[in-house]
Amino acid sequence: MTTSIALWLRRLTSPRRPPVPGRGRQAAALLLRLTCAALLAWIGYLHLHLWLEGYRQIPTDGPLFLLDAVAGLALAVLLLLWAAPLTGLAAAGYTVSTLAALLISLSVGLFGFRESITASYVTQSLAIETITVLALLSWTALVTATPTRRGLPVRHRSPAPQTNRGR
């Protein structure tokens, strides 16, 4: 059991090698990964733009907008450089938390600031962040389920026959 958990953890954190058969699946995974990176960069850009346009003046929320911008751009770069399923899960967690913060800010307010649905980029952010979560989870599932040379299960071999060398 410990061996299977260790193999699963290694598979989750290792960059995926291209599979031998199924070039279509490999191309789909690459296209989806590039799309996810672009969506993450877009989220980061939107938060940076809003921070520059005046959200930096909002106590507590302002610095969080800047942090959100940096995190979105950093995760986009990380997803391009390190194509491990763990990166996709981390990026999905970031996007879900950003979406949740927006929804909380729209409904009851967040840190004393209540967002309006008519404010700049709110509906666009809701759509982009929802699509990004779905794309990241799809990419993570696709690369985790794709068999690779390194990711194939280890088959236990029977021990080699014993020979009497000393006789």
Secondary structure, DSSP 8 states (H G I E B T S, - for coil): -HHHHHHHHHHHHS-----SS-HHHHHHHHHHHHHHHHHHHHHHHHHHHHHHTTGGGSTTHHHHHHHHHHHHHHHHHHHHH---HHHHHHHHHHHHHHHHHHHHHHHT-BTTB---TTSTTHHHHHHHHHHHHHHHHHHHHHHHHS--TTTS---------------
